[in-house]
Amino acid sequence: MHEIGIVRQLLRTVTAFAEENGIEEIREVVVDCGELSLVIPEYVQELYPPVVKGSILEKAKLTVNIVPGLAECEDCDEIFNVVEHKGFCPNCGSFEKTVLSGKEFTVREIVVPE
């Protein structure tokens, strides 16, 4: 379960940002999790509370946005959802593709009180 390492890195990243910017309280952290990233969003949500306990993120809500795994077919230029179509182009049936999105796991937003 590599998600625990991902949540720990999330904590380090957001804590460092907060320290660098004099932020003392965080209400919410929003992350983007790609369908093709091999990160299981449910595990991230489950591991978040115990990993951030005692930190600046202890009371902060975690929101995980799922980013669709989109690709462009190299044979016919069709853009399609990789997961939905099991990696094959729905237009021509080709497996040759360039992944456009869905591999990432990034911090999108840090919400602080006004």
C-alpha positions as CSV (number, residue, x, y, z in Angstrom):
1,M,0.0,0.0,0.0
2,H,2.1,2.9,-1.3
3,E,-0.7,5.4,-0.5
4,I,0.6,5.9,3.0
5,G,3.9,7.3,1.5
6,I,1.8,9.5,-0.8
7,V,-0.2,10.9,2.2
8,R,3.0,11.5,4.1
9,Q,4.5,13.4,1.2
10,L,1.3,15.4,0.9
11,L,1.7,16.3,4.6
12,R,5.4,17.3,4.1
13,T,4.6,19.4,1.0
14,V,1.6,21.3,2.5
15,T,3.4,21.8,5.8
16,A,6.5,23.2,4.1
17,F,4.2,25.6,2.0
18,A,2.4,26.7,5.2
19,E,5.7,27.4,7.0
20,E,7.2,29.3,4.0
21,N,4.0,31.5,3.8
22,G,3.3,32.0,7.5
23,I,0.0,30.0,7.4
24,E,-1.1,28.8,10.8
25,E,-4.4,27.1,9.9
26,I,-5.6,25.1,6.9
27,R,-9.3,24.3,6.3
28,E,-9.1,22.1,3.3
29,V,-6.6,20.4,0.9
30,V,-7.8,19.6,-2.6
31,V,-5.8,17.1,-4.6
32,D,-6.1,15.7,-8.1
33,C,-5.8,12.0,-8.5
34,G,-5.5,10.6,-12.0
35,E,-7.4,7.4,-12.9
36,L,-4.1,6.1,-14.4
37,S,-1.9,7.1,-11.4
38,L,-2.2,3.7,-9.6
39,V,-3.2,5.6,-6.5
40,I,-6.4,4.4,-4.9
41,P,-8.4,7.5,-3.7
42,E,-10.3,5.6,-1.1
43,Y,-7.1,4.5,0.6
44,V,-5.8,8.1,0.5
45,Q,-9.0,9.2,2.3
46,E,-8.8,6.4,4.8
47,L,-5.1,7.0,5.6
48,Y,-5.3,10.8,5.8
49,P,-6.6,11.2,9.4
50,P,-4.1,9.0,11.1
51,V,-1.1,10.4,9.1
52,V,-1.9,14.0,9.7
53,K,-2.9,13.7,13.4
54,G,-1.1,16.3,15.5
55,S,-0.1,18.4,12.4
56,I,-1.4,21.6,10.9
57,L,-3.7,19.4,8.7
58,E,-5.4,17.6,11.6
59,K,-8.6,19.6,11.2
60,A,-8.3,20.2,7.5
61,K,-10.7,18.4,5.1
62,L,-9.2,16.4,2.3
63,T,-11.0,16.5,-1.1
64,V,-9.9,14.2,-3.8
65,N,-10.8,15.0,-7.4
66,I,-10.6,12.2,-9.9
67,V,-8.9,13.2,-13.2
68,P,-10.0,11.1,-16.1
69,G,-7.4,9.1,-18.0
70,L,-7.6,10.5,-21.4
71,A,-5.5,9.5,-24.4
72,E,-5.2,10.4,-28.1
73,C,-5.2,7.5,-30.6
74,E,-2.0,7.6,-32.7
75,D,-3.8,6.1,-35.6
76,C,-7.0,8.1,-36.0
77,D,-6.5,11.1,-33.5
78,E,-9.6,10.2,-31.5
79,I,-9.5,11.4,-27.8
80,F,-10.9,8.8,-25.5
81,N,-11.1,7.6,-21.8
82,V,-8.5,4.9,-21.4
83,V,-10.2,3.1,-18.5
84,E,-13.6,3.2,-20.0
85,H,-12.4,1.7,-23.3
86,K,-9.9,-0.7,-21.7
87,G,-7.0,1.0,-23.5
88,F,-8.3,0.6,-27.0
89,C,-9.5,3.4,-29.3
90,P,-13.3,3.2,-29.5
91,N,-13.1,4.7,-33.1
92,C,-10.6,2.4,-34.8
93,G,-9.7,-0.3,-32.2
94,S,-6.0,0.7,-32.1
95,F,-4.1,0.2,-28.8
96,E,-1.5,2.8,-29.9
97,K,-2.1,6.0,-27.9
98,T,-0.5,9.0,-26.2
99,V,-1.8,9.5,-22.7
100,L,-2.9,13.1,-22.2
101,S,-4.1,13.1,-18.6
102,G,-4.8,10.9,-15.6
103,K,-1.3,9.9,-14.4
104,E,-1.0,12.7,-11.9
105,F,-1.4,13.1,-8.1
106,T,-1.0,16.8,-7.3
107,V,-2.1,19.3,-4.7
108,R,-4.5,21.6,-6.5
109,E,-5.6,23.9,-3.7
110,I,-4.9,24.8,-0.1
111,V,-7.8,26.6,1.5
112,V,-7.0,28.8,4.5
113,P,-9.4,30.9,6.7
114,E,-9.9,34.5,5.6
